[in-house]
Amino acid sequence: MIHLVPFTADWIEATRAFNNRVAATGFDFPLEPAESSYLAVDGDAVRGAYMLRRQAVYFHGDEAEAAHFRLPLSEGTADRAYLSVGVQLLRHAMRQQPLLYALGMGGMANPLPRLLAAAGWRLAEVPFFFKVVRPFRLLRGIKYLRHSRPRRLAMDLAAFSGAGWACLRLIQPAVRSALAVECVDQFGAWADDLWWSCRGAYACIAQRDSGTLNERYGGTKYLRLKVSNLGWAVALDTQMRGDANFGYLRVATIADTLSVPGAADDVILATTAFLERRGVDLIISNQMHVAWREALRAARFRAGPSNFVFAVSKPLAARFEDNGQAHINRGDGDGPIHL
């Protein structure tokens, strides 16, 4: 009999054993008990787990509390006897907070998006954009595209002949920006002023005041970029190590953004120029709001296939109609956890 219980220290060893059994998912449930973490237990064994990250969300400036349905893991991925655990996790989470969303999930075809769709949630892909900075290294190193011998030969020919460099440089030239970009240690009062000035401009946006940002993007992993007095971006500069998609490329990610109304183009252009100067091979970003998508296109990014899914429960979907006016990116989920 499966029961949902709060995660306490008594369950750490059982959760570690659970992680070992579902290792093929590529995810581990955190072993430090936290508020709003729940386990699906069967006797003394853990069969599933999830977390809720509660946060303020604003709909055209009106505040409501919602929650991110995080890291739902079920032993059903390893043992069909526990296929129902995923449904039990979802039902329990909905009782905790009806305004619920999930983000990421590896694409529409994966088990969790299929479960959410069956439960009546609204799902949409968060568009993916990329910009090649160093064509030779990209052509030689991008594993995602080099999956067959003919492709590898063609891409090597394009790389060594210079044709690939010329073509990619024509499509995606380097950009320049006169705006000052400052890499800051933390977000301050200036970020709060920006937040209060622009939060009503979005159909849906999660809270992005300085306290929230410093908690989410603390430490040395993130580049916190203040772009003049117009906005900010959070980016990463990651040297990949045998990644299934990117191999050993150096990949920059524009993970989160905010600007005064009408300045998305300026923020993306300045951020892109800053990352290009750092010498990365490739820059990527997932952005849902139309203004940020158009800003990426203006900086000569190209759209590609997305495996980043935004899913909202029925009660949350009823609060806004147009995904293109919701400010959703990797910062609203677990972040760029593999980047």
C-alpha positions, 0 to 999 in steps of 0.5 A: 500500500503506497502512502505519501509522507513528508521527507524526513531524515529517517528516510534518507537511506531508503531514498538513496536506495530508491535513487539507485533503482531509478538511476536510468532516469538520469536524475537523483532525488536530493538526499537532504530533506527540505520543506515541501518534499514528499515520498511515496512509501511502501512499508520501509521502501521509497517508491516515488518522490517529488518536490514543490517549489512554492513561489509568487506568480503575477498575472498582468501584475496581480499576485497569486501563489503557484508551485513548480512540480519538481523532480517527480520520480517514480519506481514505475520507470524501473518496475511496472508493478509501480506504474501507478505511483506517478499518478499518486504523486500528481494527485497528491501535489494537486491537493497541496497546490492546484496552481501547479506547473512543470517544466523541462521534462526532456520532450513531449514523448517522455512519460511525465509529459504524457501523464500530465497531458492525460490528466488534462494539463496544457502543454507547450514547448518552450522554443529553443534558439542557438547561435554558433560562435566558432563554426569549426569547433561546432562542426567537428564537435556537435554530437547531436548532428554527427550521429552517422558516418555520412554526416560526420564526413560531410561536416568534417569536409565543411569544417576543413574546407572552410565552406562551413565557416563561411556559411555559418558566419553569413547566417550568424555573424558576430554581433556588437553592442555599445551597452555596458555589461557588468558581471555582478556578485549579486542582485541589488536594489536596482534589480528590485526597481526593475522588477517593480517597473515591469512585472505588470507587462507580462501575462504571467511571470514568476517573482524575480526580485533581488532576494529570489534571484540571489537565492536561485543564482548564487555562487560562482556557477552563474554569470549575473550580467547587469546590462546598463540600466535596461535589464539583466541576464543570467548566463552560464559558460560551460565546458562540456565533457563528453555530453551526449549532444554537445560533446566537448564544446564550450556552451554558453546558456542564456538562462534567465532575463528581464528588462524594462519594457521594450528593451529585450533586444538591447539586453539580448544583443549586449549579452550575446556580444559579451558571451562571444567575447568570452570565446564560447563555441555555441550560445543557446537559450529557451524563451517563451515570451514573444519579445524575447524570442524576437530579441534572440532572432534579432541577435541572429540566433536560429530556432531549433527543436526543443525538448523543454516543455512547459505544462500547467494544470487546468486551474493555472491554465485558466489564469492566462490564455496566451503562452506567447505573453508568458515569460518562461525560460530555464530559470523557472524550472530546475535551471540549466542543471546539466549545463 
